[in-house]
Amino acid sequence: MTVAWVKSLTFDCADALVVARFWAAALGGELDATGTSAKAFVEAPGWGGPNLWFQRVPEPKTAKNRLHFDLRAPGGDVQAEVARLERLGATVVTPGPDLTVMEDPEGNVFCVED
């Protein structure tokens, strides 16, 4: 039996290019050269995950994410990965030694854990 698979994840945002640049750098993916503030695409890095699409929408984020990424810190060093992601534009929401909750440049929540 043939089953469906996740081809891509789509983020609604105010500026697709800003958020796409962050996630391309955070995950090591390739930002498509044709990206604009209206739409942008990040090809999945070598880990084989789904591609990421970013699309501009007129309304702002108004509620908690219903889905979020849990990122594994390389070598289990959560604090080093949090610092790297902060340099890329993320902010810490809830710090912790083994799990830190963060937001991307437009407030999409994600976690970094060991």
BELMOVEN-V346476 format. One record per backbone hydrogen bond with DSSP energy under -0.5 kcal/mol. NH is the residue of the N-H (numbers start at 1). CO is the residue of the C=O. If there is no record, write none. Layout:
<<NH/CO> <NH/CO>>
This chain:
<<7/5> <9/51> <11/53> <13/55> <16/37> <19/15> <20/16> <21/17> <22/18> <23/19> <24/20> <25/21> <26/22> <27/23> <28/24> <29/24> <30/43> <31/29> <32/41> <35/32> <36/39> <40/54> <42/52> <43/30> <43/41> <48/45> <51/7> <52/42> <53/9> <54/40> <55/11> <56/38> <57/13> <71/69> <71/111> <73/71> <73/113> <76/73> <77/74> <78/76> <81/77> <82/78> <83/79> <84/80> <85/81> <86/82> <87/83> <88/84> <89/85> <89/86> <90/85> <91/103> <93/101> <94/101> <100/112> <101/94> <102/110> <103/91> <104/108> <107/104> <109/107> <110/102> <111/69> <112/100> <113/71> <114/98>>
